[in-house]
Amino acid sequence: MGLKQLDKFRRKYRLLIIFGLFALCLICLELSNVAKTSIIYGVPVIVVGMLIRLWTNGTIVKSKEVCNVGPYSICRHPMYFGTIVASFGVAVLMNQIFFTVIILLAFIISFVRAKSEESKLIERFPEYNDYKSKVPALPTPVSLARSIGSGSVIGRWSLRLSYENGEVTRLNLYYLILVISLMYLKFREKLALNNLYFHVTFLMFLVVSALSFLLYAKGIKHPRYFFVVCMICACIGSFVLTIDFPANL
């Protein structure tokens, strides 16, 4: 199956893929060995991956230009690189050799999407070939040093662009998935953490969602009420932790 066929399959069976990923997440959670140490090492890596994505989506005006500043001066696909980094963090967090499949899956999906996008960019922007010959697909020490040396790494960044490209919305969604997963592990007695840690996590989630709501710019297609839903989920999550569930539930 070629890249175009894979992309068509992804678009046609998107709902099926989402359910499949949901089932995979449940299997992964059941097989996980999350511990305090894996949280300490895994969560910061996830945060770095998400920050790379946020930086990327606040730099590029999609489908309107060949961007060669900021993260795009380091590599051609910084957003996918951020996804791979975050996936590695998830694998560390879950603390089980099986979770290398997550990293592999992230590589495959990123590779397919990157190849598909590049073919379209070459058709739309002839100058993309020149950019492609100078900048590697993923970051290397040489490309990082060259970007820093030329000053291109500073580039530009816009919070509004991050909203317009949907990354602020996705950031809240990823946070929600993370805290729900940790709650699931707690109630399945697979994660022994004091409730205080969870309350702090939900408080941080509430702050992130509230800031996302307050800094929302008008005219953006992504719905503002999603952040309200996230704030409500944060409050409900902290409330649930105060309920004394039966041990055999």
C-alpha positions, 0 to 999 in steps of 0.5 A: 500500500502506497502513501496516498492509499494509506492517507486515503484509508486514514481519512475514510476510516478515521472514526474506526481508527479513533476507536482502535486507538481508544482500545489500544489506550485501554490495553496499554493502561492495563499493561502499564507499570506506572510508578512515581519514578516513571512519572518523574521521568516521563511527564517532563518528556511529554511536556517538552514534546507538547511545547515543541508542538505549541512552538511549531503551531505558533510559528507557521501559517499553514498552506500559505508559505514555506516557513524556514524560521523558528523550529522550521529552521532546525527541521522540516517536520518539527510538529511530528518531532514533537509528537515523537518526543511526547510518545517517547515520554508516554512510553517512559511513563507507562514503564513497560517494554510493550510501550515501545509500540507507541513510539513505533506507531508515532514514527509510522504515522508521522512518516506517512503524513509527512511524506503526503504533506511534502508532495503537496507542498512541492506542487504548491510551492516550487521553492520547497525543494530548495528548502528541503535540500537545506533542512533535514526532516528531523533535527540533527546537532548540525541543523540545530547549531546552524539555526542558532548560529544564523539566528533563525531559531528565534524567528517568530511566535504567535499565540493566535496562530497556535489557536488558529492551528488548533494546538491550544485546543489539542493541548487541553485535550492531551492534558485531559487524556493524561489526567483521566488515564492517571485517575483510571490507574489509581482506581484500578489500584495500579498507581499508588499516589497520594490524592494531593498529587492529583489535586495539584494536577487538576488545579494545574489543568484548571489554570491551563484551561482558564488561561486558554479561555481568557486568552482566546482570540475572536474569529478562530474556528475552534469552539471556545466552550471546549475550554469551559468543558475542560475546566468543568472536568478539572473541578469534577476530577478533584471532587471525585477524589474526595469520594470514598469509594468501596474497596471492591468497586 
